[in-house]
Amino acid sequence: LVVNLTWQSVTTVQGRKVFVHIYNSSGKVAAQDDDVPAQGFVPTSWWRPGDVITDTHIVSLANLPPGTYRVTAGMYDAITSTRIEARSADGARLPDDEITIVELTR
């Protein structure tokens, strides 16, 4: 599964990683990709206010049995593993500080 994310920076921050998680119907992570943005080529320490970053993540679905899955994404502090707050367009904090991208069926 190829997931293309677009980030717009509002400030420069150190040590952030992006996660893409695929949850099974039981709510457990069944597959994932965690990396520095742009497959390690554009760390958040390089970001300047207003920058737009294209960030591609590839998650293997080879070991997933047939079923329904939820694909999410977000950011976390690489040292503490604390997730960065994720908010909806209206400013409401999202559950588990992650954005649901799509639900898929295999």
FENLINRA-V692858 format. One record per pair of residues at least 24 apart in sequence whose ideal C-beta (glycine too) atoms are under 8 Angstrom apart, sorted by sequence separation. I is the first residue (numbers start at 1). J is the second residue. D is the distance in Angstrom with one decimal. If there is no record, write none. Layout:
i:I j:J d:D
i:I j:J d:D
This chain:
i:33 j:57 d:4.4
i:72 j:96 d:7.8
i:74 j:98 d:3.9
i:33 j:58 d:6.4
i:73 j:98 d:6.5
i:74 j:99 d:6.3
i:33 j:59 d:4.8
i:72 j:98 d:4.2
i:73 j:99 d:5.4
i:16 j:43 d:7.9
i:32 j:59 d:6.6
i:72 j:99 d:6.2
i:16 j:44 d:4.1
i:31 j:59 d:5.1
i:72 j:100 d:5.2
i:73 j:101 d:5.8
i:15 j:44 d:7.2
i:31 j:60 d:6.3
i:71 j:100 d:7.3
i:72 j:101 d:6.3
i:3 j:33 d:7.8
i:7 j:37 d:6.7
i:14 j:44 d:6.9
i:15 j:45 d:7.3
i:31 j:61 d:6.5
i:70 j:100 d:6.0
i:71 j:101 d:4.6
i:13 j:44 d:4.9
i:14 j:45 d:5.1
i:71 j:102 d:5.0
i:12 j:44 d:7.3
i:13 j:45 d:7.4
i:31 j:63 d:7.3
i:70 j:102 d:7.9
i:71 j:103 d:7.4
i:12 j:45 d:6.6
i:31 j:64 d:6.1
i:70 j:103 d:5.2
i:71 j:104 d:6.4
i:12 j:46 d:7.9
i:13 j:47 d:7.2
i:30 j:64 d:5.7
i:69 j:103 d:6.9
i:9 j:44 d:7.8
i:12 j:47 d:5.4
i:68 j:103 d:6.4
i:69 j:104 d:5.3
i:11 j:47 d:7.9
i:12 j:48 d:6.2
i:68 j:104 d:7.4
i:69 j:105 d:7.6
i:12 j:49 d:7.5
i:18 j:55 d:6.0
i:20 j:57 d:4.3
i:22 j:59 d:6.0
i:68 j:105 d:5.0
i:69 j:106 d:7.0
i:9 j:47 d:4.0
i:11 j:49 d:5.9
i:67 j:105 d:7.3
i:9 j:48 d:6.4
i:10 j:49 d:5.9
i:18 j:57 d:7.0
i:20 j:59 d:5.8
i:22 j:61 d:7.6
i:30 j:69 d:6.5
i:66 j:105 d:8.0
i:67 j:106 d:6.2
i:7 j:47 d:7.9
i:9 j:49 d:5.9
i:24 j:64 d:7.8
i:66 j:106 d:5.2
i:9 j:50 d:6.7
i:65 j:106 d:7.6
i:8 j:50 d:7.2
i:9 j:51 d:4.4
i:22 j:64 d:7.3
i:25 j:67 d:5.8
i:36 j:78 d:7.9
i:64 j:106 d:5.9
i:8 j:51 d:7.2
i:9 j:52 d:7.8
i:24 j:67 d:6.2
i:25 j:68 d:5.4
i:8 j:52 d:5.2
i:9 j:53 d:6.9
i:25 j:69 d:7.6
i:7 j:52 d:7.2
i:8 j:53 d:7.7
i:24 j:69 d:6.1
i:61 j:106 d:6.6
i:6 j:52 d:6.4
i:7 j:53 d:4.5
i:23 j:69 d:6.4
i:6 j:53 d:7.1
i:22 j:69 d:5.0
i:23 j:70 d:4.6
i:6 j:54 d:5.8
i:7 j:55 d:6.1
i:22 j:70 d:7.3
i:23 j:71 d:8.0
i:5 j:54 d:7.6
i:6 j:55 d:7.2
i:22 j:71 d:5.4
i:23 j:72 d:6.9
i:4 j:54 d:6.7
i:5 j:55 d:4.4
i:21 j:71 d:7.4
i:4 j:55 d:7.3
i:5 j:56 d:7.6
i:20 j:71 d:6.8
i:21 j:72 d:5.1
i:4 j:56 d:5.3
i:5 j:57 d:7.0
i:20 j:72 d:7.3
i:21 j:73 d:7.6
i:3 j:56 d:7.2
i:20 j:73 d:4.9
i:2 j:56 d:6.5
i:3 j:57 d:4.6
i:19 j:73 d:6.6
i:2 j:57 d:7.5
i:3 j:58 d:7.7
i:18 j:73 d:6.7
i:19 j:74 d:5.8
i:2 j:58 d:5.6
i:3 j:59 d:6.8
i:18 j:74 d:7.4
i:19 j:75 d:7.4
i:1 j:58 d:7.2
i:18 j:75 d:5.5
i:19 j:76 d:6.4
i:1 j:59 d:4.7
i:17 j:75 d:6.8
i:1 j:60 d:7.9
i:16 j:75 d:5.0
i:17 j:76 d:5.8
i:1 j:61 d:5.5
i:16 j:76 d:7.1
i:16 j:77 d:6.6
i:17 j:78 d:4.8
i:15 j:77 d:6.1
i:16 j:78 d:6.6
i:15 j:78 d:4.4
i:15 j:79 d:5.7
i:3 j:71 d:6.7
i:5 j:73 d:5.8
i:16 j:84 d:6.7
i:1 j:71 d:7.1
i:3 j:73 d:6.7
i:21 j:98 d:7.1
i:19 j:98 d:7.7
i:20 j:101 d:7.9
i:3 j:101 d:6.5
i:1 j:104 d:7.7
